[in-house]
């Protein structure tokens, strides 16, 4: 089933775009805003709606890239969130450890690697120089990431990691158990698949490069798809640059 979903998505991209699709950040940092959420949590729907409204925000993809990770630690309360994975839960725990905490919670917003709340201001962070990140998505689902860090290039490869996520929007769930029993929940920018690769030096004086493939989506009923990419230093969760955009 997953194999069928994957090739349907590749067919969608390939049929709609004979030429590769290019997404680029520019030199100033584009903030990555992460939401850790669950359909089993009664406090999460307002946070989901807030993230979803970024779809119509003029800063979308220009100064902010939103991604929604569904965690699985609420699934024992009667409703299994079909968008949740253990890997996404482990990602939130990794953030908590980096912040010196053993606890995780939902809804939890993270902006550029730090705990954050929408009430603290706009989604975009300080536009400091962060280097240029470019992602090219081919019609066959193969992707090429290129990154030019600020300052001198590292002497060896692997100092930077690029992360690639396939996002789903227009997703709807009619909840029939748990804390949100009877509610219809709607989601945007949901991470449906995640991959990563080391960025390695290319030609002399050129950008760091990596090849990836669009991840296989968890579900097939998203009304629209987008892609998000961000770069971290090796061993660090905090992104230094991000980019993304809608897929046709």
C-alpha positions in Angstrom: 0.0 0.0 0.0 2.8 2.4 0.9 4.6 1.6 -2.3 1.4 2.4 -4.3 1.0 5.8 -2.4 4.6 6.6 -3.1 4.4 6.0 -6.9 1.1 7.9 -7.1 2.7 10.9 -5.5 5.7 10.7 -7.9 3.2 10.4 -10.8 1.5 13.5 -9.5 4.7 15.5 -9.4 5.9 14.2 -12.7 2.7 14.8 -14.6 2.3 18.3 -13.4 5.9 19.4 -13.8 8.1 18.3 -16.7 10.8 20.6 -15.3 12.3 20.2 -11.8 10.8 22.4 -9.1 13.2 24.7 -7.3 12.8 26.1 -3.8 15.4 28.5 -2.3 15.8 30.3 1.0 17.9 33.3 0.2 20.7 34.4 2.4 18.7 35.5 5.5 17.5 32.8 7.9 14.1 31.3 7.2 12.6 30.0 10.5 11.5 26.5 11.0 8.4 26.4 13.2 7.6 22.9 14.5 4.4 21.9 16.3 4.2 18.7 18.3 0.6 17.7 18.5 -1.9 14.8 18.8 -5.4 14.1 17.9 -5.8 12.5 21.3 -5.0 15.7 23.1 -8.0 18.1 23.9 -5.6 21.1 24.1 -4.2 20.6 20.6 -6.9 21.6 18.2 -6.4 25.4 18.8 -2.7 25.0 18.1 -3.4 23.0 15.0 -5.7 25.8 13.7 -3.1 28.4 14.4 -0.5 26.5 12.4 -3.1 25.9 9.6 -3.8 29.6 9.2 -0.2 30.1 8.1 -1.4 28.7 4.7 -2.7 32.2 3.9 0.1 34.1 5.6 2.2 36.2 3.2 5.4 35.2 5.1 4.8 31.5 4.3 7.9 29.9 2.8 9.6 33.3 2.7 10.4 33.8 6.4 8.8 30.8 8.0 8.5 27.0 7.2 5.8 25.3 9.3 5.8 21.6 10.0 3.4 19.6 12.2 4.7 16.4 14.0 2.1 14.0 15.5 3.3 12.2 18.5 2.1 8.8 19.7 2.1 9.0 23.5 -1.6 10.0 23.6 -2.7 6.9 21.7 -3.4 4.9 24.8 -6.4 7.0 25.8 -8.8 5.5 23.3 -8.0 7.2 20.0 -5.1 6.2 17.8 -3.8 9.2 15.8 -3.1 7.8 12.3 -0.6 10.6 11.7 1.6 9.8 14.7 4.8 7.9 14.8 7.2 6.8 17.4 10.0 8.6 15.5 8.2 11.9 15.9 7.8 11.3 19.6 11.5 10.5 19.9 12.3 13.8 18.1 10.4 15.7 20.7 12.1 13.9 23.5 15.5 14.8 21.9 14.5 18.4 22.1 13.5 18.1 25.7 16.8 16.5 26.5 18.6 19.3 24.8 16.7 21.8 26.9 17.6 20.0 30.1 14.2 18.4 30.7 12.8 14.9 30.9 9.2 15.9 30.1 7.4 16.4 26.8 4.0 17.9 26.3 1.4 18.9 23.6 0.9 21.2 22.0 4.5 22.1 21.9 5.9 24.8 19.5 9.5 24.9 18.6 11.1 27.7 16.6 14.6 27.4 15.3 15.3 24.7 17.9 13.9 26.6 21.0 10.6 26.4 22.8 8.3 29.1 21.6 4.6 30.2 21.7 2.6 32.0 19.1 1.7 34.7 21.7 5.3 35.7 21.7 5.1 37.4 18.3 5.3 36.5 14.6 6.3 33.1 13.4 9.4 34.3 11.7 12.5 34.8 13.8 15.4 37.3 13.4 16.5 37.3 9.8 20.2 36.9 10.4 22.6 35.8 7.6 22.4 32.0 7.5 23.6 30.9 4.1 21.7 29.9 0.9 19.7 26.6 0.9 18.3 25.4 -2.4 16.2 22.3 -3.0 15.4 20.9 -6.4 12.6 18.3 -6.7 12.7 16.3 -9.9 9.6 14.8 -11.6 10.8 11.3 -10.6 10.8 12.3 -6.9 14.6 12.6 -6.7 15.8 15.7 -4.9 19.1 17.6 -4.8 19.9 19.9 -1.9 22.7 22.6 -2.1 23.8 24.7 0.8 26.3 27.6 1.0 27.1 28.2 4.7 28.0 31.7 5.9 31.8 32.0 6.2 34.3 29.4 5.0 33.3 26.0 4.0 34.1 23.0 6.3 37.3 21.1 5.4 35.5 17.8 5.4 32.0 16.6 4.5 29.3 15.7 7.0 29.5 18.9 9.1 26.0 19.7 8.0 22.9 17.6 7.6 20.0 18.3 5.4 16.5 17.1 6.4 13.7 16.6 3.9 10.0 16.3 4.8 6.9 15.6 2.7 4.0 17.6 4.1 0.3 17.0 3.8 -2.6 19.5 4.0 -6.4 19.3 3.9 -6.3 16.3 6.2 -9.5 15.5 8.1 -10.2 13.1 11.0 -13.6 12.4 12.6 -12.6 11.4 16.1 -14.8 8.8 17.8 -13.0 8.3 21.1 -10.7 9.8 23.6 -10.5 13.5 24.7 -11.6 14.8 21.3 -14.5 12.4 20.9 -17.1 13.7 18.5 -14.9 16.4 17.0 -13.8 16.7 13.4 -10.1 17.8 13.3 -8.4 19.4 10.3 -4.6 19.6 9.8 -2.2 21.4 7.6 1.6 21.0 7.1 1.6 17.5 8.6 4.9 15.7 8.3 4.0 12.5 6.4 7.6 11.3 5.9 11.1 12.4 6.9 14.6 11.7 5.5 18.1 13.2 5.9 21.5 13.1 4.3 24.9 14.5 4.9 25.9 17.5 2.9 29.2 16.9 1.2 31.6 19.3 -0.7 31.1 19.4 -4.5 33.2 21.2 -6.9 35.9 23.6 -5.6 34.2 26.8 -4.5 30.7 25.3 -5.0 28.0 24.6 -2.5 27.7 21.6 -0.2 25.5 19.0 -1.8 23.3 16.0 -1.1 20.9 13.8 -3.0 17.6 12.5 -1.5 14.3 11.1 -2.5 10.9 12.3 -1.5 9.8 10.1 1.5 6.9 7.7 1.3 3.8 9.4 2.8 2.1 7.9 5.8 -1.4 8.4 4.4 -2.9 8.9 0.9 -5.8 11.3 1.6 -4.0 14.6 1.8 -5.7 17.2 -0.4 -2.4 19.0 -1.1 1.3 18.4 -0.6 4.3 20.5 0.2 7.9 19.9 0.8 10.2 21.3 3.6 13.9 21.1 3.9 16.2 22.4 6.6 19.9 22.2 7.5 21.4 21.5 10.9 24.9 21.2 12.1 26.0 17.6 12.8 24.8 16.5 16.2 22.5 19.5 16.6 18.7 19.7 16.3 18.5 23.4 15.8 18.1 24.4 12.1 20.4 27.0 10.6 18.4 27.5 7.4 15.1 26.2 5.9 13.1 26.4 2.7 10.0 24.8 1.3 7.0 25.2 -0.9 3.9 23.6 -2.5 4.1 20.7 -4.8 1.8 20.7 -7.8 
